[in-house]
Amino acid sequence: MTEEEIKIKKEEFKKNELYQQSTSPYKDFQFEQFCGNGEVLEGQHTRTEIINGKEVLVIFNFKNGLIHSEDDQPAIEYPMHWEYWNNGLITKVVDDGGATKEYWENGIPVKIEQNCDDEN
């Protein structure tokens, strides 16, 4: 995909109601290739970020500079939040320690389940 095609696709994503409801603070990073010191990022990298008003350590996993899950490990994780990605696209988001689950296809959520930890 060209940069222009990616831009158009991202604008389409933002119009999706479930996309807007998603708890992923990183959903806009889809398709993005990340580099550091002139090199494409590989493996695990961490950084401290402010999420929901709290400072948290976030773990990112990369493959060829794209956010990516390997061996059923989250591509992005911080306390009570896990995101699974495949070559730069989200496939699943688990938030609130499992209370919310989002299922994604082709860059947009197709289903969001809430109160997953309720036993009633």
N, C-alpha and C positions, 0 to 999 in steps of 0.2 A: 504494500500500500504506500502511496505517496503521502507526504506530509499533509497535503491539502485534503486527500481522502480521509485521513485519520481525523483531521479537524472537523470535517463534515459529520463523520460517524459519531464523534464525541458530542456534537451539538444535538444529534438525534437522540443519543442516550439520555441527555439531560431533560428531554421532554417526557420521558417515560415515568409514570407515576411511582412505580416500585423503585426505580433508580433514585428518585428524589427521597423516598422513605428509607433507603438503605442506611445502615449504621456504619458503613465503611468510610473512614475519613480519607482513604486512599484511592477511591474509585476513579478519580480523575487522572490517576497515574497509568491507567490501562494504555497499552501500546508504547509507553515511554521506555526508551533505552537509557539506562543510567551509566554514567562514567565517573571515575574519580582519578585524579592525577593523569589524565589523558588515556586511561585504560578503561575498558568496559568492565563493569563490576561483575564479580563472580563470587559465589559462596555467600557466607553469612556476614552481615554488617549490622552494627547496632548504632542507635542514636537516641538521645533523650529528647522527648517532644512534650508539648502541652496538649493533653487530650481531655476534653470535658473539664477544663480548668485545673487539671492535675498534671504534675510533671511525672512522666512514666518513661521507662526504658522500652524502646520498640526494637524488635529483632526483625530484620529483613533478610530474605534469601533471594539470590539472583542467579540467573543462568543466561549467559550471553548478554548481560546488561538488563535483562527483563526480570521483573518480579516473577518468581516461579517456586512452586512446591516440588519437593523431591521426596520419594519414599513415604508418602502420606503425612509429611510434616508440613505445618503451616508455612506459607511464604511470608506472612506478616503476623507477628504476635506481640501482644502486650497483656498485662493481667486482665483476665476475664474476656479476652477477645482474640479470635484466630481467623485468619483469612487464607484460603486456598486458591492458588492461581496456577494457570497453565500458560507458560510462554507469554506473559504480559496481559492475560485476561483473567478476571475473577471467575471462579467456578463455585465457591461456597464461602459464606461468612457466618461465623458463629460468634454471637455477642452475649453480653451479660452472663458469662459463664455457662452458656448453653440455653438460656431462656429464649433467645431469638436465633433463628436459623434462616439464612437466605440462600436460595438456590439460583445460580446464574447460568445463562447460556448465551454465548456470542456477545459478551460484554454488557448484558443487562440482566437484572434479576427477573426470574419468571415466577417465583413463589417466595413469600416471606411468612414464616411461621413464628408466632409469638406465644409466650407463656408455655414453652416446651418443657419446662421443669415442673409444671403443675401436675399433680397426680390425679386431679379430678377431671 
